């Protein structure tokens, strides 16, 4: 029987023991965190103040950016504080970080599925887009995504918080994630691992199924566009989206769709860096900052401060232009 103990704080091993390398990592993490916050805050601000972007697509992107800010802030600020000052975190802080990381990370996949469905309606059912993606439906989809993410992690979290810790308080990671924390639990953790696995299956495979079906129909519709310029514009937009989807799903499939957690911590640590840091940095740039409509809205927002009475166009989903004339819709 394993020794149980009252753990009051944990030691985070991080990703490197070399002092100079830690300062390099501190600089890299700080730059990435600032860029991630800047990109997502810019998305939120521009989509709120510029009525060109008052459409369901950017409504979902705005909520996705809010989610990513929360997810990033759950991990990186504490990691930055630990690198130069010491690698400890309190029990309460660690449990809070674990729950928020698990909950926000799970919720992140549901807006991806929602945005894929929105793109599917815009491409495949353009004449019905305004009627289908009205403000009530948009709000309901976002609320369902947030509630669904919380519900999916609720039962595993209850079991997790009830299990005692063993004598070790060393976490083989730079934050309190579910995989390294399970290794510190006493007793049989198979039930908890199985619950995490089932939750991951529902989250990843369920949202991936919606995303895959949506994009299969999108690609099928795009290849039928008679205009070469229209096909190139649509493919350029959705290939960028698929890049983010591939990185996010690929890393999480490795981390969570394996029931056995043992002897995978070193590789999982590298994958968690990709999923927690790199992917979150790429998302705002790929989804919006490289989007020509967003760039145009950004320029017009800057010009608005100089010429506040400049005429502006009616907002539309960018993909609809390839099929029909613009139609108005607002989802706030």
C-alpha positions as CSV (number, residue, x, y, z in Angstrom):
1,X,0.0,0.0,0.0
2,X,1.4,3.4,-1.0
3,X,2.0,6.0,1.7
4,X,-0.5,8.8,1.7
5,X,0.5,12.3,2.8
6,X,-0.8,15.8,3.1
7,X,0.8,17.7,0.2
8,X,0.7,21.5,0.6
9,X,2.8,22.4,-2.4
10,X,4.2,20.9,-5.6
11,X,7.6,21.2,-7.3
12,X,7.4,21.7,-11.1
13,X,10.4,20.2,-12.9
14,X,9.8,22.4,-16.0
15,X,11.4,21.5,-19.4
16,X,15.0,22.2,-18.6
17,X,17.5,22.2,-15.7
18,X,20.1,24.5,-17.2
19,X,20.0,28.0,-15.7
20,X,20.9,29.9,-18.9
21,X,18.4,27.8,-20.9
22,X,15.7,28.7,-18.4
23,X,16.2,32.4,-19.1
24,X,16.0,31.7,-22.8
25,X,12.8,29.8,-22.3
26,X,11.5,32.7,-20.1
27,X,12.1,35.1,-22.9
28,X,10.5,32.9,-25.5
29,X,7.4,32.2,-23.3
30,X,7.0,35.9,-22.5
31,X,7.2,37.0,-26.1
32,X,4.7,34.2,-27.1
33,X,2.4,35.2,-24.3
34,X,2.4,38.9,-25.2
35,X,1.9,38.1,-28.9
36,X,-1.0,35.7,-28.1
37,X,-2.7,38.2,-25.9
38,X,-2.2,41.0,-28.4
39,X,-3.5,39.0,-31.3
40,X,-6.6,37.8,-29.5
41,X,-7.4,41.2,-27.9
42,X,-7.1,42.8,-31.3
43,X,-9.5,40.2,-32.7
44,X,-12.0,40.9,-29.9
45,X,-11.7,44.7,-30.2
46,X,-11.9,44.9,-34.0
47,X,-14.9,42.5,-34.2
48,X,-16.7,44.5,-31.6
49,X,-16.2,48.0,-33.0
50,X,-16.2,47.4,-36.7
51,X,-19.6,46.6,-38.1
52,X,-18.1,44.9,-41.2
53,X,-17.4,42.0,-38.8
54,X,-20.8,41.9,-37.1
55,X,-21.4,38.4,-38.6
56,X,-21.7,34.9,-37.0
57,X,-18.2,33.9,-38.3
58,X,-16.5,36.7,-36.3
59,X,-18.9,36.4,-33.4
60,X,-17.6,32.8,-33.0
61,X,-14.0,33.9,-33.5
62,X,-14.4,36.6,-30.8
63,X,-15.7,34.0,-28.3
64,X,-12.9,31.6,-29.4
65,X,-10.3,34.4,-28.7
66,X,-11.8,34.9,-25.2
67,X,-11.5,31.2,-24.5
68,X,-7.9,31.2,-25.8
69,X,-6.9,34.1,-23.5
70,X,-8.3,32.3,-20.5
71,X,-6.6,29.0,-21.5
72,X,-3.2,30.7,-22.1
73,X,-3.4,32.8,-18.9
74,X,-4.2,29.6,-16.9
75,X,-0.7,28.2,-17.7
76,X,1.9,30.7,-18.9
77,X,1.9,33.4,-16.2
78,X,2.7,30.9,-13.5
79,X,5.3,29.2,-15.7
80,X,6.9,32.6,-16.2
81,X,7.0,33.3,-12.5
82,X,8.5,29.9,-11.7
83,X,11.4,30.0,-14.2
84,X,13.4,32.8,-12.5
85,X,12.0,32.6,-9.0
86,X,11.6,29.0,-8.2
87,X,9.5,26.0,-9.3
88,X,6.8,25.6,-6.6
89,X,3.0,26.0,-6.7
90,X,0.6,25.6,-3.8
91,X,-1.9,22.8,-3.6
92,X,-4.9,25.1,-4.1
93,X,-3.2,26.8,-7.0
94,X,-2.2,23.5,-8.6
95,X,-5.7,22.1,-8.3
96,X,-7.3,25.2,-9.7
97,X,-4.8,25.3,-12.6
98,X,-5.6,21.6,-13.3
99,X,-9.3,22.1,-13.4
100,X,-9.2,25.3,-15.5
101,X,-6.7,23.8,-18.0
102,X,-8.8,20.7,-18.3
103,X,-12.1,22.6,-18.6
104,X,-10.9,25.3,-21.0
105,X,-8.9,22.9,-23.1
106,X,-12.0,20.6,-23.5
107,X,-14.3,23.6,-24.3
108,X,-11.8,24.8,-27.0
109,X,-12.8,21.9,-29.4
110,X,-16.5,22.8,-29.3
111,X,-16.2,26.3,-30.8
112,X,-14.0,24.7,-33.5
113,X,-16.9,22.4,-34.4
114,X,-19.3,25.4,-34.3
115,X,-17.1,27.5,-36.6
116,X,-16.9,24.6,-39.0
117,X,-20.7,24.3,-39.1
118,X,-21.0,28.0,-39.7
119,X,-18.6,27.7,-42.7
120,X,-20.6,24.7,-44.0
121,X,-23.8,26.7,-43.9
122,X,-22.2,29.7,-45.6
123,X,-20.7,27.6,-48.4
124,X,-23.4,24.8,-48.9
125,X,-26.6,26.7,-48.0
126,X,-25.9,30.3,-48.8
127,X,-29.5,31.2,-49.6
128,X,-30.6,30.0,-46.1
129,X,-27.5,31.3,-44.2
130,X,-29.2,34.4,-42.7
131,X,-32.2,32.4,-41.5
132,X,-30.2,29.5,-40.1
133,X,-27.4,31.5,-38.4
134,X,-29.5,34.1,-36.7
135,X,-28.5,35.8,-33.4
136,X,-30.5,33.4,-31.2
137,X,-28.9,30.3,-32.8
138,X,-25.4,31.9,-32.5
139,X,-25.8,32.7,-28.9
140,X,-27.3,29.2,-28.2
141,X,-24.3,27.5,-29.9
142,X,-21.8,29.5,-27.9
143,X,-23.6,28.9,-24.5
144,X,-23.9,25.2,-25.3
145,X,-20.2,25.0,-26.1
146,X,-19.2,26.6,-22.7
147,X,-21.7,24.5,-20.7
148,X,-20.8,21.3,-22.6
149,X,-17.1,21.8,-21.8
150,X,-17.8,22.2,-18.1
151,X,-20.1,19.2,-18.0
152,X,-17.6,16.9,-19.8
153,X,-14.9,17.5,-17.1
154,X,-17.2,17.7,-14.1
155,X,-17.3,14.0,-13.2
156,X,-13.6,13.2,-13.8
157,X,-12.8,16.3,-11.7
158,X,-15.0,15.1,-8.8
159,X,-13.2,11.7,-8.8
160,X,-9.8,13.5,-9.2
161,X,-10.2,15.9,-6.3
162,X,-11.4,13.1,-3.9
163,X,-8.3,10.9,-4.5
164,X,-5.4,11.5,-2.0
165,X,-1.8,12.2,-3.1
166,X,1.1,10.0,-2.3
167,X,4.4,11.1,-0.7
168,X,5.9,12.6,-3.9
169,X,5.1,16.2,-4.8
170,X,7.3,16.5,-7.9
171,X,5.4,17.2,-11.1
172,X,7.3,16.3,-14.3
173,X,5.9,19.3,-16.3
174,X,6.0,23.1,-16.3
175,X,2.4,23.3,-15.1
176,X,-0.2,21.2,-13.3
177,X,-1.8,19.2,-16.1
178,X,-4.0,16.1,-15.7
179,X,-1.5,13.6,-17.0
180,X,1.4,14.3,-14.6
181,X,-0.9,14.9,-11.7
182,X,-2.5,11.5,-12.0
183,X,1.0,9.9,-11.5
184,X,1.0,11.5,-8.0
185,X,-2.3,10.0,-6.9
186,X,-2.5,7.0,-4.5
187,X,-4.4,3.9,-5.1
188,X,-5.9,2.6,-8.3
189,X,-6.0,5.4,-10.9
190,X,-7.5,3.2,-13.7
191,X,-11.0,4.5,-13.0
192,X,-9.8,8.1,-13.3
193,X,-7.7,7.4,-16.4
194,X,-10.7,5.7,-18.0
195,X,-13.0,8.6,-17.2
196,X,-10.5,11.0,-18.7
197,X,-10.3,8.8,-21.8
198,X,-14.1,8.6,-22.2
199,X,-14.3,12.4,-21.8
200,X,-11.6,12.9,-24.4
201,X,-13.3,10.5,-26.8
202,X,-16.6,12.4,-26.6
203,X,-14.9,15.7,-26.9
204,X,-12.3,15.0,-29.6
205,X,-14.2,12.5,-31.7
206,X,-17.5,14.2,-31.4
207,X,-16.3,17.6,-32.4
208,X,-13.9,16.2,-35.0
209,X,-16.8,14.3,-36.6
210,X,-18.8,17.6,-37.0
211,X,-15.6,19.4,-38.3
212,X,-14.7,16.6,-40.7
213,X,-18.2,16.3,-42.2
214,X,-18.4,20.1,-42.5
215,X,-15.1,20.4,-44.3
216,X,-15.7,17.5,-46.6
217,X,-18.9,19.2,-47.8
218,X,-17.1,22.5,-48.0
219,X,-14.3,21.1,-50.2
220,X,-16.9,19.3,-52.4
221,X,-18.8,22.6,-52.9
222,X,-15.6,24.7,-53.4
223,X,-14.3,22.5,-56.3
224,X,-17.6,23.2,-58.1
225,X,-17.2,27.0,-58.0
226,X,-16.9,28.1,-61.6
227,X,-14.6,31.0,-60.9
228,X,-10.9,30.2,-60.4
229,X,-10.5,33.2,-58.2
230,X,-13.4,32.1,-56.1
231,X,-12.0,28.7,-55.6
232,X,-8.6,30.0,-54.7
233,X,-10.0,32.4,-52.2
234,X,-12.1,29.7,-50.5
235,X,-9.3,27.2,-50.4
236,X,-6.9,29.8,-49.0
237,X,-9.4,30.6,-46.2
238,X,-10.2,27.1,-45.2
239,X,-6.7,25.6,-45.6
240,X,-5.6,28.0,-42.9
241,X,-8.4,26.9,-40.7
242,X,-7.6,23.2,-41.3
243,X,-4.0,23.9,-40.3
244,X,-5.1,25.1,-36.8
245,X,-7.5,22.2,-36.5
246,X,-4.8,19.7,-37.5
247,X,-2.3,21.0,-34.9
248,X,-4.9,21.2,-32.1
249,X,-6.5,17.8,-32.7
250,X,-3.2,16.1,-33.5
251,X,-1.5,17.0,-30.3
252,X,-4.5,16.3,-28.1
253,X,-5.1,12.9,-29.7
254,X,-1.7,11.9,-28.6
255,X,-2.1,13.3,-25.1
256,X,-5.6,12.1,-24.2
257,X,-6.7,9.2,-26.4
258,X,-4.3,6.8,-24.8
259,X,-5.7,5.1,-21.7
260,X,-2.2,4.2,-20.3
261,X,-0.5,7.3,-18.9
262,X,2.6,5.6,-17.6
263,X,6.1,6.2,-19.2
264,X,4.8,8.8,-21.6
265,X,5.5,12.0,-19.5
266,X,8.7,13.1,-21.4
267,X,7.0,13.0,-24.8
268,X,3.7,14.3,-23.4
269,X,5.7,17.3,-22.0
270,X,6.8,18.3,-25.5
271,X,3.4,17.8,-27.0
272,X,1.8,19.9,-24.2
273,X,4.2,22.7,-25.1
274,X,3.0,22.5,-28.7
275,X,-0.6,22.4,-27.7
276,X,-0.4,25.0,-24.9
277,X,2.0,27.6,-26.4
278,X,2.7,27.2,-30.1
279,X,-0.9,26.4,-31.2
280,X,-2.4,29.2,-29.2
281,X,0.1,31.7,-30.8
282,X,-0.7,30.5,-34.3
283,X,-4.5,30.5,-33.9
284,X,-5.2,34.3,-33.9
285,X,-2.8,34.9,-36.8
286,X,-4.2,32.1,-39.0
287,X,-7.8,32.6,-38.2
288,X,-8.1,36.3,-38.5
289,X,-4.9,38.4,-38.8
290,X,-4.2,36.7,-42.1
291,X,-7.8,37.1,-43.2
292,X,-8.2,39.8,-45.9
293,X,-11.6,40.9,-44.6
294,X,-10.2,41.4,-41.1
295,X,-7.2,43.3,-42.4
296,X,-9.5,45.6,-44.4
297,X,-11.7,46.1,-41.3
298,X,-8.5,46.9,-39.3
299,X,-7.4,49.5,-41.8
300,X,-10.9,51.0,-41.9
301,X,-11.1,51.1,-38.1
302,X,-7.8,53.1,-38.1
303,X,-9.1,55.4,-40.8
304,X,-12.4,55.9,-38.9
305,X,-10.5,57.7,-36.1
306,X,-9.3,60.1,-38.8
307,X,-12.4,60.3,-41.0
308,X,-15.4,59.2,-38.8
309,X,-18.0,59.7,-41.5
310,X,-16.5,57.4,-44.2
311,X,-19.1,55.2,-45.8
312,X,-18.7,51.5,-45.1
313,X,-20.1,48.4,-46.8
314,X,-22.6,45.9,-45.5
315,X,-21.0,42.9,-43.6
316,X,-21.2,39.4,-45.0
317,X,-19.7,36.1,-44.4
318,X,-16.6,36.1,-46.7
319,X,-17.4,32.7,-48.3
320,X,-20.8,33.7,-49.5
321,X,-19.3,36.0,-52.1
322,X,-18.3,33.0,-54.1
323,X,-21.9,31.9,-54.4
324,X,-24.5,34.7,-54.1
325,X,-24.8,38.4,-53.6
326,X,-24.1,39.7,-50.0
327,X,-26.8,39.4,-47.4
328,X,-26.9,41.1,-44.1
329,X,-26.9,39.3,-40.8
330,X,-25.9,40.3,-37.3
331,X,-24.9,38.1,-34.4
332,X,-23.9,40.0,-31.3
